[in-house]
Amino acid sequence: MEFPNEHIIEDLYNTGILANVTNSKEYKELRHKYNEFYDSIKNEELKSKFSQLEEIKTEIFGQDDKDIFKIGFSMAVKILIEALTCEI
């Protein structure tokens, strides 16, 4: 899906949604659990490959999150416009 003013939606996503997620209690708990697991890996080659895999996974999930947010935001605006123009 193409958005002609994508930067507006990107700015909203980056300043509002992402900031709230990384400050949540759940996020901090999961991050702690992840760090403990990662630190337990003793094999350096395995640790390096795991890190590379995590970077790729993070990029994939980040792009998915942005796309889902854009689609949801666009749909919400369309619903709002339809509700405001509907004659009941």
CYANA upper distance limits for C-alpha pairs under 8 A (distance plus 0.5 A):
  1 MET  CA     71 ILE  CA      8.32
  2 GLU  CA      6 GLU  CA      8.42
  5 ASN  CA      9 ILE  CA      7.85
  6 GLU  CA     10 GLU  CA      6.56
  7 HIS  CA     11 ASP  CA      6.44
  8 ILE  CA     12 LEU  CA      6.79
  9 ILE  CA     13 TYR  CA      6.62
  9 ILE  CA     70 LYS  CA      7.10
 10 GLU  CA     14 ASN  CA      6.50
 10 GLU  CA     66 LYS  CA      8.12
 11 ASP  CA     15 THR  CA      6.45
 12 LEU  CA     16 GLY  CA      6.21
 12 LEU  CA     17 ILE  CA      7.92
 13 TYR  CA     17 ILE  CA      5.68
 13 TYR  CA     18 LEU  CA      6.99
 13 TYR  CA     66 LYS  CA      7.66
 13 TYR  CA     69 PHE  CA      7.81
 14 ASN  CA     18 LEU  CA      5.98
 14 ASN  CA     19 ALA  CA      7.69
 15 THR  CA     19 ALA  CA      6.63
 16 GLY  CA     20 ASN  CA      6.98
 17 ILE  CA     21 VAL  CA      6.87
 18 LEU  CA     22 THR  CA      6.89
 19 ALA  CA     23 ASN  CA      7.08
 20 ASN  CA     24 SER  CA      6.96
 21 VAL  CA     27 TYR  CA      7.20
 22 THR  CA     27 TYR  CA      6.39
 22 THR  CA     28 LYS  CA      7.68
 23 ASN  CA     27 TYR  CA      7.36
 23 ASN  CA     28 LYS  CA      7.51
 24 SER  CA     28 LYS  CA      6.88
 25 LYS  CA     29 GLU  CA      6.70
 26 GLU  CA     30 LEU  CA      6.68
 27 TYR  CA     31 ARG  CA      6.49
 28 LYS  CA     32 HIS  CA      6.63
 29 GLU  CA     33 LYS  CA      6.75
 30 LEU  CA     34 TYR  CA      6.57
 31 ARG  CA     35 ASN  CA      6.62
 32 HIS  CA     36 GLU  CA      6.70
 33 LYS  CA     37 PHE  CA      6.80
 34 TYR  CA     38 TYR  CA      6.57
 35 ASN  CA     39 ASP  CA      6.47
 36 GLU  CA     40 SER  CA      6.80
 37 PHE  CA     41 ILE  CA      7.52
 38 TYR  CA     47 LYS  CA      8.01
 41 ILE  CA     46 LEU  CA      8.11
 41 ILE  CA     47 LYS  CA      6.65
 42 LYS  CA     47 LYS  CA      7.80
 43 ASN  CA     47 LYS  CA      6.58
 44 GLU  CA     48 SER  CA      6.57
 45 GLU  CA     49 LYS  CA      6.79
 46 LEU  CA     50 PHE  CA      6.49
 47 LYS  CA     51 SER  CA      6.64
 48 SER  CA     52 GLN  CA      6.82
 49 LYS  CA     53 LEU  CA      6.65
 50 PHE  CA     54 GLU  CA      6.61
 51 SER  CA     55 GLU  CA      6.74
 52 GLN  CA     56 ILE  CA      6.94
 53 LEU  CA     57 LYS  CA      6.61
 54 GLU  CA     58 THR  CA      6.41
 55 GLU  CA     59 GLU  CA      6.80
 56 ILE  CA     60 ILE  CA      6.77
 57 LYS  CA     61 PHE  CA      6.60
 58 THR  CA     62 GLY  CA      6.37
 59 GLU  CA     63 GLN  CA      6.64
 60 ILE  CA     64 ASP  CA      6.67
 61 PHE  CA     65 ASP  CA      6.51
 62 GLY  CA     66 LYS  CA      6.75
 63 GLN  CA     67 ASP  CA      6.65
 64 ASP  CA     68 ILE  CA      6.58
 65 ASP  CA     69 PHE  CA      6.55
 66 LYS  CA     70 LYS  CA      6.63
 67 ASP  CA     71 ILE  CA      6.68
 68 ILE  CA     72 GLY  CA      6.53
 69 PHE  CA     73 PHE  CA      6.39
 70 LYS  CA     74 SER  CA      6.49
 71 ILE  CA     75 MET  CA      6.58
 72 GLY  CA     76 ALA  CA      6.57
 73 PHE  CA     77 VAL  CA      6.77
 74 SER  CA     78 LYS  CA      6.79
 75 MET  CA     79 ILE  CA      6.67
 76 ALA  CA     80 LEU  CA      6.62
 77 VAL  CA     81 ILE  CA      6.62
 78 LYS  CA     82 GLU  CA      6.59
 79 ILE  CA     83 ALA  CA      6.53
 80 LEU  CA     84 LEU  CA      6.63
 81 ILE  CA     85 THR  CA      6.68
 82 GLU  CA     86 CYS  CA      6.35
